[in-house]
Amino acid sequence: MAHVLTLVADRRSAPLTPAQIERVRDAVGGGSVTMLAAGEAADIFLPREPDVAAARSALEGARVDVLVTSARGRRRGLLVADMDSTIVTSETLDELAAYAGVGERVATITARSMNGEQDFADALRERVALLKGLDLSSLEECWRGVRLTEGAATLVATMKAHGATTALVSGGFTYFSSRVAALCGFDLHRANVLLDDGAALTGALAEPILGRDAKLSALQELASVRGVRLRATLAVGDGANDLAMLREAGLGVAFHARPVVASEIANRVDFADLRALLFAQGFASSAFATT
């Protein structure tokens, strides 16, 4: 079989049913089925690339994601993940802005940037400038409210247990990425550096800005250093600054993504959590690493 169509249900909602699997298999001309997690995920093996639109139509609006991979080489040797609204549930810059009393102004700029309506680096500088004078204690307060996305730690632990390198590459800040990387178990992290005067933020960043091109460069560099072919890499993100790396990765996944990203990336997770990225690699839930 040349391709695999993986169905992953939102486990907080209705389970994946045998009837749904059968309808999708019939719609795409699939063959054998392997259950990866009862009521949650299944692989349908196919002789050719499937019609994803037909698969989604057969699901009749159910909260089930459809991902397609080649049947060979499904497991990836490198994971490069975005942080904000991907590995963590929030936009940490927007949360910091709330402490500075400029939450609405910054959130508006964030939305424009993530939707591809404003250059990422320019938008980041503009937002950080609004944080000038924010006491450093606010960063610690903000950190206490950061939450990992469901499945994030399991994704990282399982890929590492099977020999993959895992990297957190964020357009956010090292203050948060270092902590998220440690909490989630990433091998390394990269992000932007907020400048301060020892007591408060100066409203500036260390240059150069880590943005869209830097994420793509990180994917390419890490693949080369680790001896992993690009087709054996996995990238995940939600915003416009993730598009370049999502397109380049062997498996690029748009995770609960902005419309501009969801419309351009074929493999997307709209309903399930980050465990979907493991199912897309053929891992059964019984093979997941404990965290």
Short mmCIF file of the C-alpha atoms (twelve columns), coordinates in Angstrom:
data_MODEL
# 
_entry.id   MODEL 
# 
loop_
_atom_site.group_PDB 
_atom_site.id 
_atom_site.type_symbol 
_atom_site.label_atom_id 
_atom_site.label_alt_id 
_atom_site.label_comp_id 
_atom_site.label_asym_id 
_atom_site.label_seq_id 
_atom_site.Cartn_x 
_atom_site.Cartn_y 
_atom_site.Cartn_z 
_atom_site.pdbx_PDB_model_num 
ATOM 1   C CA . MET A 1   0.000   0.000  0.000  1 
ATOM 2   C CA . ALA A 2   1.363   3.410  -1.005 1 
ATOM 3   C CA . HIS A 3   -0.451  5.732  1.384  1 
ATOM 4   C CA . VAL A 4   -2.094  5.780  4.787  1 
ATOM 5   C CA . LEU A 5   -5.097  7.881  5.754  1 
ATOM 6   C CA . THR A 6   -5.237  8.382  9.502  1 
ATOM 7   C CA . LEU A 7   -8.454  9.330  11.271 1 
ATOM 8   C CA . VAL A 8   -8.149  10.957 14.688 1 
ATOM 9   C CA . ALA A 9   -11.186 11.940 16.740 1 
ATOM 10  C CA . ASP A 10  -11.438 14.687 19.316 1 
ATOM 11  C CA . ARG A 11  -11.396 12.422 22.369 1 
ATOM 12  C CA . ARG A 12  -13.177 15.086 24.450 1 
ATOM 13  C CA . SER A 13  -16.138 14.781 22.103 1 
ATOM 14  C CA . ALA A 14  -17.783 11.777 20.446 1 
ATOM 15  C CA . PRO A 15  -15.611 8.692  19.793 1 
ATOM 16  C CA . LEU A 16  -14.484 7.493  16.390 1 
ATOM 17  C CA . THR A 17  -16.961 4.790  15.365 1 
ATOM 18  C CA . PRO A 18  -16.649 1.708  13.144 1 
ATOM 19  C CA . ALA A 19  -19.368 3.169  10.906 1 
ATOM 20  C CA . GLN A 20  -17.360 6.355  10.350 1 
ATOM 21  C CA . ILE A 21  -14.248 4.363  9.513  1 
ATOM 22  C CA . GLU A 22  -16.189 2.203  7.068  1 
ATOM 23  C CA . ARG A 23  -17.754 5.225  5.333  1 
ATOM 24  C CA . VAL A 24  -14.366 6.870  4.884  1 
ATOM 25  C CA . ARG A 25  -12.766 3.657  3.648  1 
ATOM 26  C CA . ASP A 26  -15.519 3.254  1.051  1 
ATOM 27  C CA . ALA A 27  -15.255 6.905  -0.007 1 
ATOM 28  C CA . VAL A 28  -11.516 6.730  -0.704 1 
ATOM 29  C CA . GLY A 29  -11.251 3.147  -1.958 1 
ATOM 30  C CA . GLY A 30  -9.199  2.054  1.018  1 
ATOM 31  C CA . GLY A 31  -8.049  -1.384 2.045  1 
ATOM 32  C CA . SER A 32  -7.109  -2.772 5.428  1 
ATOM 33  C CA . VAL A 33  -7.732  -0.882 8.668  1 
ATOM 34  C CA . THR A 34  -5.532  -0.803 11.769 1 
ATOM 35  C CA . MET A 35  -6.881  0.601  15.020 1 
ATOM 36  C CA . LEU A 36  -4.335  2.796  16.776 1 
ATOM 37  C CA . ALA A 37  -6.521  3.684  19.762 1 
ATOM 38  C CA . ALA A 38  -10.004 2.390  20.440 1 
ATOM 39  C CA . GLY A 39  -12.577 5.092  19.757 1 
ATOM 40  C CA . GLU A 40  -9.873  7.607  18.876 1 
ATOM 41  C CA . ALA A 41  -7.606  6.789  15.933 1 
ATOM 42  C CA . ALA A 42  -7.362  4.416  12.984 1 
ATOM 43  C CA . ASP A 43  -5.176  3.900  9.902  1 
ATOM 44  C CA . ILE A 44  -6.730  3.118  6.533  1 
ATOM 45  C CA . PHE A 45  -4.218  1.767  4.000  1 
ATOM 46  C CA . LEU A 46  -4.599  2.734  0.345  1 
ATOM 47  C CA . PRO A 47  -2.936  1.858  -2.983 1 
ATOM 48  C CA . ARG A 48  -2.864  5.506  -4.078 1 
ATOM 49  C CA . GLU A 49  -3.106  8.998  -2.648 1 
ATOM 50  C CA . PRO A 50  -6.657  9.470  -1.341 1 
ATOM 51  C CA . ASP A 51  -9.236  12.161 -2.023 1 
ATOM 52  C CA . VAL A 52  -9.128  13.973 1.319  1 
ATOM 53  C CA . ALA A 53  -12.190 16.060 0.506  1 
ATOM 54  C CA . ALA A 54  -14.183 12.874 -0.047 1 
ATOM 55  C CA . ALA A 55  -12.932 11.500 3.269  1 
ATOM 56  C CA . ARG A 56  -13.989 14.611 5.150  1 
ATOM 57  C CA . SER A 57  -17.361 14.605 3.425  1 
ATOM 58  C CA . ALA A 58  -17.920 10.988 4.491  1 
ATOM 59  C CA . LEU A 59  -17.418 12.027 8.115  1 
ATOM 60  C CA . GLU A 60  -20.577 14.154 7.880  1 
ATOM 61  C CA . GLY A 61  -19.313 16.951 10.097 1 
ATOM 62  C CA . ALA A 62  -17.918 14.753 12.881 1 
ATOM 63  C CA . ARG A 63  -15.035 16.192 14.898 1 
ATOM 64  C CA . VAL A 64  -12.511 13.869 13.292 1 
ATOM 65  C CA . ASP A 65  -9.224  14.912 11.670 1 
ATOM 66  C CA . VAL A 66  -7.908  13.406 8.439  1 
ATOM 67  C CA . LEU A 67  -4.158  13.111 7.867  1 
ATOM 68  C CA . VAL A 68  -2.371  11.472 4.945  1 
ATOM 69  C CA . THR A 69  1.166   10.090 4.847  1 
ATOM 70  C CA . SER A 70  3.226   7.793  2.704  1 
ATOM 71  C CA . ALA A 71  3.116   4.219  3.954  1 
ATOM 72  C CA . ARG A 72  6.924   4.092  4.001  1 
ATOM 73  C CA . GLY A 73  9.073   6.053  6.437  1 
ATOM 74  C CA . ARG A 74  6.218   7.328  8.548  1 
ATOM 75  C CA . ARG A 75  8.193   7.815  11.737 1 
ATOM 76  C CA . ARG A 76  10.154  11.057 11.785 1 
ATOM 77  C CA . GLY A 77  13.660  11.652 13.059 1 
ATOM 78  C CA . LEU A 78  13.276  15.365 13.809 1 
ATOM 79  C CA . LEU A 79  10.432  17.381 15.321 1 
ATOM 80  C CA . VAL A 80  10.446  21.173 15.048 1 
ATOM 81  C CA . ALA A 81  7.528   22.755 16.893 1 
ATOM 82  C CA . ASP A 82  6.160   26.253 17.269 1 
ATOM 83  C CA . MET A 83  5.438   27.267 20.871 1 
ATOM 84  C CA . ASP A 84  2.573   29.759 21.245 1 
ATOM 85  C CA . SER A 85  -0.882  28.325 20.511 1 
ATOM 86  C CA . THR A 86  0.803   25.055 19.555 1 
ATOM 87  C CA . ILE A 87  2.856   23.507 22.355 1 
ATOM 88  C CA . VAL A 88  1.281   25.899 24.858 1 
ATOM 89  C CA . THR A 89  -2.346  26.988 24.777 1 
ATOM 90  C CA . SER A 90  -1.743  30.751 24.918 1 
ATOM 91  C CA . GLU A 91  0.068   33.537 23.084 1 
ATOM 92  C CA . THR A 92  2.625   34.474 25.743 1 
ATOM 93  C CA . LEU A 93  3.255   37.926 24.298 1 
ATOM 94  C CA . ASP A 94  -0.448  38.716 24.468 1 
ATOM 95  C CA . GLU A 95  -0.493  37.542 28.084 1 
ATOM 96  C CA . LEU A 96  2.460   39.797 28.926 1 
ATOM 97  C CA . ALA A 97  0.708   42.702 27.239 1 
ATOM 98  C CA . ALA A 98  -2.279  42.245 29.555 1 
ATOM 99  C CA . TYR A 99  0.054   42.818 32.529 1 
ATOM 100 C CA . ALA A 100 1.312   45.986 30.827 1 
ATOM 101 C CA . GLY A 101 -2.216  47.275 30.234 1 
ATOM 102 C CA . VAL A 102 -1.892  47.117 26.438 1 
ATOM 103 C CA . GLY A 103 -3.557  43.749 25.878 1 
ATOM 104 C CA . GLU A 104 -6.082  44.769 23.227 1 
ATOM 105 C CA . ARG A 105 -3.564  46.768 21.202 1 
ATOM 106 C CA . VAL A 106 -1.055  43.930 21.181 1 
ATOM 107 C CA . ALA A 107 -3.672  41.227 20.455 1 
ATOM 108 C CA . THR A 108 -4.786  43.171 17.375 1 
ATOM 109 C CA . ILE A 109 -1.227  43.280 16.047 1 
ATOM 110 C CA . THR A 110 -0.724  39.594 16.877 1 
ATOM 111 C CA . ALA A 111 -3.812  38.659 14.866 1 
ATOM 112 C CA . ARG A 112 -2.592  40.633 11.846 1 
ATOM 113 C CA . SER A 113 0.825   38.998 12.033 1 
ATOM 114 C CA . MET A 114 -0.418  35.427 12.533 1 
ATOM 115 C CA . ASN A 115 -2.852  35.870 9.635  1 
ATOM 116 C CA . GLY A 116 -0.027  37.034 7.369  1 
ATOM 117 C CA . GLU A 117 -1.317  40.592 7.114  1 
ATOM 118 C CA . GLN A 118 1.790   42.226 8.628  1 
ATOM 119 C CA . ASP A 119 5.487   41.367 8.489  1 
ATOM 120 C CA . PHE A 120 6.308   39.228 11.517 1 
ATOM 121 C CA . ALA A 121 9.502   41.024 12.564 1 
ATOM 122 C CA . ASP A 122 7.930   44.472 12.257 1 
ATOM 123 C CA . ALA A 123 4.886   43.339 14.207 1 
ATOM 124 C CA . LEU A 124 7.054   41.814 16.942 1 
ATOM 125 C CA . ARG A 125 9.124   44.983 17.372 1 
ATOM 126 C CA . GLU A 126 5.941   47.052 17.499 1 
ATOM 127 C CA . ARG A 127 4.404   44.860 20.179 1 
ATOM 128 C CA . VAL A 128 7.527   44.624 22.322 1 
ATOM 129 C CA . ALA A 129 7.916   48.410 22.250 1 
ATOM 130 C CA . LEU A 130 4.546   48.622 23.989 1 
ATOM 131 C CA . LEU A 131 5.969   46.578 26.883 1 
ATOM 132 C CA . LYS A 132 8.606   49.153 27.755 1 
ATOM 133 C CA . GLY A 133 8.798   49.652 31.527 1 
ATOM 134 C CA . LEU A 134 7.055   46.387 32.418 1 
ATOM 135 C CA . ASP A 135 8.511   45.071 35.691 1 
ATOM 136 C CA . LEU A 136 10.409  41.819 35.321 1 
ATOM 137 C CA . SER A 137 8.285   40.231 38.035 1 
ATOM 138 C CA . SER A 138 5.421   40.243 35.535 1 
ATOM 139 C CA . LEU A 139 7.242   37.656 33.436 1 
ATOM 140 C CA . GLU A 140 7.203   35.209 36.327 1 
ATOM 141 C CA . GLU A 141 3.535   35.931 37.006 1 
ATOM 142 C CA . CYS A 142 2.770   35.337 33.332 1 
ATOM 143 C CA . TRP A 143 4.737   32.073 33.342 1 
ATOM 144 C CA . ARG A 144 2.629   30.713 36.188 1 
ATOM 145 C CA . GLY A 145 -0.405  30.906 33.894 1 
ATOM 146 C CA . VAL A 146 1.163   29.082 30.927 1 
ATOM 147 C CA . ARG A 147 -0.330  25.654 30.197 1 
ATOM 148 C CA . LEU A 148 0.895   22.907 27.906 1 
ATOM 149 C CA . THR A 149 -1.445  21.856 25.116 1 
ATOM 150 C CA . GLU A 150 -2.914  18.416 25.715 1 
ATOM 151 C CA . GLY A 151 -0.654  15.753 24.264 1 
ATOM 152 C CA . ALA A 152 2.442   17.996 24.006 1 
ATOM 153 C CA . ALA A 153 4.562   16.171 26.571 1 
ATOM 154 C CA . THR A 154 3.475   12.781 25.211 1 
ATOM 155 C CA . LEU A 155 4.399   13.821 21.661 1 
ATOM 156 C CA . VAL A 156 7.897   14.895 22.674 1 
ATOM 157 C CA . ALA A 157 8.560   11.963 25.019 1 
ATOM 158 C CA . THR A 158 7.412   9.360  22.500 1 
ATOM 159 C CA . MET A 159 9.428   10.769 19.612 1 
ATOM 160 C CA . LYS A 160 12.535  11.005 21.802 1 
ATOM 161 C CA . ALA A 161 12.017  7.443  23.024 1 
ATOM 162 C CA . HIS A 162 12.158  6.322  19.399 1 
ATOM 163 C CA . GLY A 163 15.333  8.227  18.589 1 
ATOM 164 C CA . ALA A 164 14.054  11.554 17.276 1 
ATOM 165 C CA . THR A 165 15.540  14.958 18.018 1 
ATOM 166 C CA . THR A 166 12.993  17.496 19.265 1 
ATOM 167 C CA . ALA A 167 13.313  21.269 18.956 1 
ATOM 168 C CA . LEU A 168 11.089  24.117 20.121 1 
ATOM 169 C CA . VAL A 169 11.528  27.056 17.719 1 
ATOM 170 C CA . SER A 170 9.479   30.101 18.611 1 
ATOM 171 C CA . GLY A 171 8.953   33.642 17.457 1 
ATOM 172 C CA . GLY A 172 8.277   34.327 21.137 1 
ATOM 173 C CA . PHE A 173 10.806  34.742 23.897 1 
ATOM 174 C CA . THR A 174 13.559  32.641 25.438 1 
ATOM 175 C CA . TYR A 175 12.225  33.473 28.902 1 
ATOM 176 C CA . PHE A 176 9.266   31.223 28.114 1 
ATOM 177 C CA . SER A 177 10.751  28.829 25.545 1 
ATOM 178 C CA . SER A 178 13.489  27.726 27.975 1 
ATOM 179 C CA . ARG A 179 10.884  26.873 30.587 1 
ATOM 180 C CA . VAL A 180 8.503   25.192 28.154 1 
ATOM 181 C CA . ALA A 181 11.359  23.153 26.672 1 
ATOM 182 C CA . ALA A 182 12.388  21.952 30.137 1 
ATOM 183 C CA . LEU A 183 8.807   21.193 31.154 1 
ATOM 184 C CA . CYS A 184 7.994   19.332 27.947 1 
ATOM 185 C CA . GLY A 185 11.362  17.621 27.459 1 
ATOM 186 C CA . PHE A 186 12.561  19.210 24.206 1 
ATOM 187 C CA . ASP A 187 16.213  18.643 23.338 1 
ATOM 188 C CA . LEU A 188 16.736  22.309 22.477 1 
ATOM 189 C CA . HIS A 189 14.923  25.594 22.043 1 
ATOM 190 C CA . ARG A 190 15.333  28.809 20.084 1 
ATOM 191 C CA . ALA A 191 13.438  32.082 20.450 1 
ATOM 192 C CA . ASN A 192 13.871  35.858 20.693 1 
ATOM 193 C CA . VAL A 193 15.572  37.594 23.593 1 
ATOM 194 C CA . LEU A 194 13.757  40.348 25.501 1 
ATOM 195 C CA . LEU A 195 16.106  43.110 26.671 1 
ATOM 196 C CA . ASP A 196 15.868  44.611 30.144 1 
ATOM 197 C CA . ASP A 197 17.723  47.064 32.384 1 
ATOM 198 C CA . GLY A 198 17.801  44.740 35.365 1 
ATOM 199 C CA . ALA A 199 14.448  45.876 36.696 1 
ATOM 200 C CA . ALA A 200 12.093  46.307 33.737 1 
ATOM 201 C CA . LEU A 201 11.809  45.608 30.022 1 
ATOM 202 C CA . THR A 202 13.390  48.215 27.739 1 
ATOM 203 C CA . GLY A 203 10.887  47.686 24.931 1 
ATOM 204 C CA . ALA A 204 13.574  46.235 22.652 1 
ATOM 205 C CA . LEU A 205 14.757  42.834 21.445 1 
ATOM 206 C CA . ALA A 206 18.162  41.396 20.713 1 
ATOM 207 C CA . GLU A 207 18.727  41.248 16.974 1 
ATOM 208 C CA . PRO A 208 18.381  39.439 14.660 1 
ATOM 209 C CA . ILE A 209 14.698  38.598 15.048 1 
ATOM 210 C CA . LEU A 210 13.826  34.920 14.910 1 
ATOM 211 C CA . GLY A 211 10.902  34.859 12.529 1 
ATOM 212 C CA . ARG A 212 9.531   32.950 9.561  1 
ATOM 213 C CA . ASP A 213 12.846  32.493 7.722  1 
ATOM 214 C CA . ALA A 214 14.603  31.522 10.956 1 
ATOM 215 C CA . LYS A 215 12.132  28.692 11.578 1 
ATOM 216 C CA . LEU A 216 12.755  27.287 8.118  1 
ATOM 217 C CA . SER A 217 16.508  27.694 8.606  1 
ATOM 218 C CA . ALA A 218 16.312  25.881 11.933 1 
ATOM 219 C CA . LEU A 219 14.512  22.955 10.312 1 
ATOM 220 C CA . GLN A 220 17.095  22.722 7.541  1 
ATOM 221 C CA . GLU A 221 20.071  23.200 9.850  1 
ATOM 222 C CA . LEU A 222 18.948  20.693 12.465 1 
ATOM 223 C CA . ALA A 223 18.111  18.108 9.809  1 
ATOM 224 C CA . SER A 224 21.601  18.503 8.357  1 
ATOM 225 C CA . VAL A 225 23.384  18.406 11.724 1 
ATOM 226 C CA . ARG A 226 21.423  15.373 12.903 1 
ATOM 227 C CA . GLY A 227 21.776  13.561 9.582  1 
ATOM 228 C CA . VAL A 228 18.021  13.471 8.976  1 
ATOM 229 C CA . ARG A 229 16.603  13.907 5.488  1 
ATOM 230 C CA . LEU A 230 13.969  16.616 5.174  1 
ATOM 231 C CA . ARG A 231 11.393  14.035 4.136  1 
ATOM 232 C CA . ALA A 232 11.946  12.416 7.552  1 
ATOM 233 C CA . THR A 233 11.138  15.597 9.498  1 
ATOM 234 C CA . LEU A 234 7.973   16.771 11.219 1 
ATOM 235 C CA . ALA A 235 7.024   20.409 11.767 1 
ATOM 236 C CA . VAL A 236 3.958   21.764 13.528 1 
ATOM 237 C CA . GLY A 237 2.602   25.277 13.960 1 
ATOM 238 C CA . ASP A 238 -0.432  27.506 13.656 1 
ATOM 239 C CA . GLY A 239 0.574   30.920 12.284 1 
ATOM 240 C CA . ALA A 240 1.736   32.528 9.052  1 
ATOM 241 C CA . ASN A 241 5.334   32.621 10.282 1 
ATOM 242 C CA . ASP A 242 5.239   28.805 10.424 1 
ATOM 243 C CA . LEU A 243 4.228   28.333 6.789  1 
ATOM 244 C CA . ALA A 244 7.715   28.068 5.290  1 
ATOM 245 C CA . MET A 245 8.837   25.321 7.661  1 
ATOM 246 C CA . LEU A 246 5.509   23.485 7.363  1 
ATOM 247 C CA . ARG A 247 5.857   23.400 3.576  1 
ATOM 248 C CA . GLU A 248 9.479   22.190 3.734  1 
ATOM 249 C CA . ALA A 249 9.075   19.431 6.320  1 
ATOM 250 C CA . GLY A 250 8.383   15.897 5.211  1 
ATOM 251 C CA . LEU A 251 5.259   16.078 7.352  1 
ATOM 252 C CA . GLY A 252 4.050   19.599 8.047  1 
ATOM 253 C CA . VAL A 253 0.972   19.827 10.251 1 
ATOM 254 C CA . ALA A 254 -1.196  22.903 10.764 1 
ATOM 255 C CA . PHE A 255 -2.420  22.647 14.359 1 
ATOM 256 C CA . HIS A 256 -5.691  24.440 15.195 1 
ATOM 257 C CA . ALA A 257 -4.321  26.927 12.730 1 
ATOM 258 C CA . ARG A 258 -5.147  30.397 11.475 1 
ATOM 259 C CA . PRO A 259 -7.190  30.354 8.239  1 
ATOM 260 C CA . VAL A 260 -4.243  31.397 6.055  1 
ATOM 261 C CA . VAL A 261 -2.302  28.353 7.303  1 
ATOM 262 C CA . ALA A 262 -5.178  25.866 7.283  1 
ATOM 263 C CA . SER A 263 -5.937  26.772 3.668  1 
ATOM 264 C CA . GLU A 264 -2.379  26.079 2.486  1 
ATOM 265 C CA . ILE A 265 -1.279  23.030 4.476  1 
ATOM 266 C CA . ALA A 266 -2.847  19.727 3.466  1 
ATOM 267 C CA . ASN A 267 -2.358  17.937 6.781  1 
ATOM 268 C CA . ARG A 268 -4.107  19.768 9.557  1 
ATOM 269 C CA . VAL A 269 -5.403  18.997 13.034 1 
ATOM 270 C CA . ASP A 270 -8.560  20.975 13.674 1 
ATOM 271 C CA . PHE A 271 -10.156 18.969 16.488 1 
ATOM 272 C CA . ALA A 272 -7.788  16.520 18.190 1 
ATOM 273 C CA . ASP A 273 -4.849  17.243 20.479 1 
ATOM 274 C CA . LEU A 274 -1.118  16.856 19.763 1 
ATOM 275 C CA . ARG A 275 -1.293  13.074 20.098 1 
ATOM 276 C CA . ALA A 276 -2.632  13.217 16.533 1 
ATOM 277 C CA . LEU A 277 0.936   13.797 15.334 1 
ATOM 278 C CA . LEU A 278 1.929   10.447 16.819 1 
ATOM 279 C CA . PHE A 279 -1.005  8.647  15.263 1 
ATOM 280 C CA . ALA A 280 -0.048  10.190 11.898 1 
ATOM 281 C CA . GLN A 281 3.332   8.477  12.283 1 
ATOM 282 C CA . GLY A 282 1.695   5.109  12.876 1 
ATOM 283 C CA . PHE A 283 2.173   4.953  16.642 1 
ATOM 284 C CA . ALA A 284 -0.542  3.087  18.516 1 
ATOM 285 C CA . SER A 285 -1.496  4.619  21.863 1 
ATOM 286 C CA . SER A 286 0.008   1.559  23.566 1 
ATOM 287 C CA . ALA A 287 3.434   2.670  22.251 1 
ATOM 288 C CA . PHE A 288 3.214   6.197  23.681 1 
ATOM 289 C CA . ALA A 289 5.890   7.072  26.233 1 
ATOM 290 C CA . THR A 290 4.659   7.918  29.700 1 
ATOM 291 C CA . THR A 291 5.258   11.441 30.978 1 
# 
